[in-house]
Amino acid sequence: MPGKKGPKAESKAQQQTAGIAHAIQKGEMKGKPGMPATEMAKSMGKEDVKSMAKTKHAGLPKHTPTGNLSKKKF
């Protein structure tokens, strides 16, 4: 759908995790059970993961203010 924007990463760590999840969804990498990127790849749509992975690093904190990404529900 033109003009539709997906979610944006809130931190550099989240953007990097989304990049790995995107690679898992495309079949370029294998995910390991329990890994945050594997869980993200399973629970989010391809377009949403791609949108998060494309988020620019400029201005993002290293980690989300809430802390550990593995505790976040996707």
C-alpha angles and dihedrals in degrees: 000000000000115000094017111134122197129211120301125222115257095208143016090254091054091048091051091048089051089052090055091045089052090053090049091052091050091050094244092118136025118235124222120224113262094019112131092230091052091051090048091050091052099044103039131064121251094248093050093049091046091051092052092046091053093055111123117243095223111112096005121125118237091247136014115269090244091060126224115056092203090069093056117101115228 
